[in-house]
Amino acid sequence: MASNLHDLLALDDPTALPRIERALRSQGELSADQEAVLGALVWQRCTSGTAGLLGCVTQQDCAKRIDDLPDQLARIGAEDAAEATRALRDAIPLDDETLRHGIADWIDTQSDVYNKAQELDNGLRGVDRVIWDFMKDPETDIPDLEIPTRMGSIVSSVTGLFR
């Protein structure tokens, strides 16, 4: 099993994206390309569930990055995802008074925002491949990070439970 990023990229197996996300999160300072990849990976994880595009505003990991996500997605070449995220962000008033009871509760009362998110979500699949291809590009500033193996990730997760 590959133990660094370049080995994983050579295997051409985007199923390793969650492990790459964890490795990027564990790094100190990130380059602009690394930040873009991390943002895109977080976006992909948050939007791949049943909530779809709404996941980028309802899940905390993504919501705290919402201002940067469109630019990060565009940087890696996911233009459609960037535009959809920007349009959804612009459709939601981000003021405290409107959202004081929580964004998920507010969205439940706003059928037009929900419908817009569903409409924007159509055709946004395949961002994992865009992220993968961006990381494989030799012009991309992504160092050869150590990536934990699946077994190492499992052991680390179990160990973390007992801390």
N, C-alpha and C positions, 0 to 999 in steps of 0.2 A: 504494500500500500504506500502511495506517495506520501512524503513527509514535508515537501515544500511546494510552494505555489507553482513554480515552473514545471515540476514533475506532473502536478495535477492538470495544468493547462495542456501539457503534451498528451495526456490521456483523453482529452476532449470529452470530459464527463461533467456537465453542469450540475449534476446532483450533489457535487461537493460545495456548492455555493453557501450553504449554512455554516460549514466549517471555515470557509474563507471569511465570512462575516465575523465569526468569533475571533479569528486571528487578527483581523483588522481592528476590531474593538479593543484588543489587548495591546495594541501598539501605542506608543507615546504620541508623538506628533505625526500627523499624516500630511502627505503632499496633497495638492489639489486633486490629482487623479485618484489617489487613495480615498480622499473624502467623497469624491463623486461615486466611486464604486461602493463604498460603505453606505452612502445615502440610497443608492439604487438598490442595493441588497436589502436594506431595511424596508424600502418601499415595496419591493417584490414580495417580501415575507408578509407584510401587513395587508397587501391588497390581493393576495392569492387565495384568501379564504372566502367564505360565503358573503362577506360584506363587500367584496370587490373593491372598487375604487374608494368607497366610503371608508375603508380600513385606513387610508392614509390620514384621515382626520379624526377617526374614532379610537385608533390605537395609539397609545402614548409614545411609543418609540418613533413612530412616523410623525405624529402631530407636533412634537417638539422640533422637528426638522422642516416643517411645512413651508417656511419661507425660503429655504435653500433647495428643497427637492426639485422644483422645476428646472433650475439651472444645472443641478447635478445630473438629472436625467438627460437633459439636452447635451451636456458635456460628453456623456458616454455614447450618445447617438440615439437615445430613445426619445425622439422628438414627439411622437404621438402621446406617449406617457407624460412627457413634460407639459405639453399643451393641455391635456386632460386634467392633470393635477393643478395647473395654474387656473384653469376655468372653474374647477370645483372650489379651490381656495377662494377665488374671487366671488363665488356665489354665496359664500357663508360669511355673514358679518362677524368679525372676530372681536366684537366689543364685549366687555364684561356683563353689561346689563342684559343683553340678548341671551348670553350663554351662561348665566349665573347658576342654572340648575344642571348644567352639563351639556356638552355638545350632542351626545347620543340622544338625550331626551329632546333637545331642540330639533334635531333632524327628524325624529319621529313625528313631530308636529308639522313638518314642512315637506309636504308631498312633492312640491316642485323641485326642491333640492335633491330629494331622493330620486326622483325621475331623471333629473339632469345627470346625477352620478351614474345611474344605470345606463343611460344613453352614452355617456362619455366612456364607460367601462368597456363597451363593445369594441372588440378589436385590439385590446391592450395585452393580449397574451404574447408570449415570446420574448419578454424583456429579459428573461434569464439568459437567452442566447445572445442578446445584445450586450449584456454585461460581460459574458464569457468572451465574446469576440473583442470587446474593448480591452480586456485584460491581456489577451493574446497579442494585441498589436505591439510590435517592438518599439513604437514611438511613445507608448504609454509609460508614465513614471510610476511603475509598481515594482518594488523590489521583490526579490525571491524570499518571501516570508516563510517561516516554518509554520506548517499547517498540522494541527493535531490529527492523528489517525482517528478512525471511528472508535476503536477500542479506547484510545487515550481520552477521547471526548466523553465516552460513557463512564470510564473510571473517574474522570474529573467531576462529572455531574453527580455521581454517587457519593464521592468524597465530599463535595460541597453540601450535600444534604445533611451530613453529620457534623458540619462545622457549626 
